[in-house]
């Protein structure tokens, strides 16, 4: 089970050591977001 954060404004968000398995980030704004060491899998949706 994942989250749907598509089209969300996630600027400057801190995803350090986050689990984002099965999360839909389609069209989300990730400018300046920290994604160091986040846990993702092949079901991630990161399309712009």
N, C-alpha and C positions, 0 to 999 in steps of 0.2 A: 504494500500500500504506500503510495506516495502523495505528494502535494501538488496542487495546481496553482502555480504562481505566475502563469502566463500573463503577459502585459503588465506585470507589477513593476513598480519603481523600487529597485533594490540597490540604488546608488549608495556606495560607501558601506554596504552591509558587511558584517563580519561572519563569514561562514567557516572560520578556522575550526578544524576538527568536527565538522558537521557531517551528519549522515543525510544525504540527499537522494537516497535510492528511489528509483521510479518517479522522480519529480519532473514536472513539465514546466520548463523555463522559457517556453516559446514566446519570443518577442519581449521578454523581461529585460529591463535596463539594469545591467550589472557593472556600469562604469565605476571604477574605483573600489569595487567589492573585493574583499580578501577571501580567496578560495583555497588557501594553503591547507594541505592535508585533508581536504574534504573527501568523504566516502561516496563514490558514485558507481554506477554499473552501466551495462549496455542499454538499459531502457531509459536513460536520460534523454530528454528532448531539449536541445539547446539551439534551435533554429532561430535565425533573426528574421 
